[in-house]
Amino acid sequence: MRTVPIGIVMMNDARPHVIAQNEQFAMGVVNRWADIIRKGVRNVDGTAPEVVVGSESIKSVRTAQAVGEQLRRAGCRIVIMCYTVWNFPYLVWPFYNSVGRDVPVLSLSNNSGQYPGNVGLLATDGALRQAGVRTHRIVGDIDDPGVHADVFDWIRAAQAVATIRSEVYGLYGGASMGMDTGFFHLVPTLKALGCTTEQVDQLLLTKVMENEIDEAEVEKGLRWFEGMLGDRLRYDGRVLTPETLKTQLRLYLAMQLVNKEHGFDFCGLKGQRELTEYVCLGDVAEMLLNDPYDWYGSKEPTVCATEADSYGAVTMQLLKYVSGGLPSLFMDVRLYRPDLDLWDWCNSGNHASWYAAQSMDPAVNMERVTFYPALEFYFKAGGASVEFNAMASPMTYARLGLWDDKPFMAILKGESVDLGVEQARAVNAETDPTWPHVHARVRAPFSEFLSVFPANHVHGTVGDKVRALTYLCEMSGIAPVVLGPEKNDRMTPIWERVL
């Protein structure tokens, strides 16, 4: 998974006789933090961001400039400033201006009476904030696992912000069925996150499917699914046949190829109505792109949003990064059951099959997956719809939106619930039993969710990512709108209080 290097430095005193006594101790602390980060911030694929330690503490104008240039040359796009002793605050400026003023900044200190890191943090970080630099502060013992978790959440958020900044979203076909909330809102997105888009007509995908895809590879994919699914591949001889499924597999291979050729880091597929009425349903291709495997073996998930929902795709890409590379979910906000205090979130396609059992072994997940014939009422070209119920697990749900052209992110904590076979079947029958479902319970009341949520699509990832997403929003100028009781845990940053 793509990451950016993290620079970590120690802010120090400027008096030579003090430095002579504390340099070894101070550098020991910053190197310990670097080791904690290297071990604690591991991605799903086993990789970790590079951590670059400043070669010496920041203790003079020249060392500030030199260490800043060292981190800049190393490609650091995230900076952690450590405070263990008193430091001279003005030295932050030659350092910060040398490494670059567009990097997320964390001020990280001990809480010790003997070594006044807190004093240095407040003086130095306060200087940055006086000039309008958005920073975050974490204070606590270096051996405290709770402090580690807070630092890791901040790093995940900073990685998302710094990585997506250079990325391009591949928009296949434009917005679907007039959904304005699915547009790639260019200016606010560029201002907040830096990423942009290129729109490619779906005609290109059909031509690549016809002319550039190796049929032997399509056959391998078909045999892989037939072996994985067995009688859960519900061929009906008309809508879902080996040929219509192979068309869906060609679409997957074509999207992979065009993504690579154009340098798209994530993408969205319009589907309705042109592809779904004249070529095939996009469900299988979208599932495979979002999954961490295919018939070639393990791979990195490529975020793909159905109905070319661009803000859905951006949300999913951010969730992918804060989760360390897990697949992100895309769902319709379909049905609320007040008797169960439960949402049934389902849509045709786009649920990574990984969510069926959350295994990196596709066979384990596919045991819970069925391919049904596509619903002709909507999808005349045919193909397979993917069906399963998401595994029970803690979840975080989110969605980017706009208010009067200003971006915000709705964030809420919840879970995916196991209803049991019979109750799940009854609930699914109220919407569409041939689609994938997340039986979601969230910690926000129905009335709050309904009054705030910005779109008809909701996205999710496994675990509690509320704090990480809040950090992400604060770094990028996106307003975090936390729903449910977790909104009371957020400390409003100073830049929101004084503006």
C-alpha angles and dihedrals in degrees: 000000000000115000137164126229118263119221118209124186140170119236110217148179120277099219112104095216091052093046090051089062102038108032096090092045094046094048089048089058095049091048090050090054090049090054092048090053094046091053097038103045102063122153126224090257091054096255125122134197115267112254115209116196118207108251092234138000122279101259107137141021091262095049090047090053094043096048091045090053090046091057092043092053089048089057096246111174095172126054131200115190113200124207120195101140135025111287137188105257099206090067089072090077100060087045097046095043090049096051092043136272096238098070127107109250129209120188107206123188144167121238101231132142092205096050109036101212090146091060093051092045095053093045096046101035088044089058091054092049092049086065094048099261111150108225137165128222130210121179127184149093117314090227095052112110089205090058089048091053091051091050091048091051090052091049092050089052093046091048090054093049095044096043101046090049092082098037132109124216115218109222109197111198104344130258116344125235094344098297102162092186087063096062122115095243095210108195100042090044093050091048095048104033108008096225121126139191143236119205117218123185117243087234088077090058092052092050092049089049090053100042113020109038120099108232090209089064091049089053090051089054092049092050090047092055094042089052094045098045105031109174090358086078095086104203110185099182093243119044098019113036134142087264097052090046090050088053089057090050091051088053090053093050091046092052091049090051097047092044089056095044093049096039094240112171093192134359151194130220121212095203099161121108113357101039095035093052101038110019117018145298112279097219099104094044092048092048093050094048091052094044124090092232145031134176090296092060135251120000141161114272113252110210110236122175120206119230086026089273097178098188087046089055093047090050090050092049091052090048090051091056098044089050094052095249107321120146114268124225127235117195143164115242089236117155138002118205107200092187089062097028083231139134121215103210111187141143138167105276136334098091107122107233086229087082092065092076103348092238128142086218106086092205091062092053095041091058085074097042129092128187110216129185110271118259104263092204088073106014112047096170091064134210132136131321114207117231132190141118115247116248118257111262144130110279143186117213126198146163136189116227142160133241111194089336092310115119124235135167124222108215127185137167121228146122144251108245131214105222096180124250101285099042092044090052091051094048093046091050089064090066118014122320092198094064131078115266137201111197095208130192114188132190093234120088117247091247093053093046093048094048096049111027111109105209148015092255125073128190134204151181135194121272136012108315098153095111093044092050091047091053089047093054094047091051094051102040094252113138109240110219105191114193127206127020092320089076087074090060094061118100107213108236120236095250090063093047098053102037 
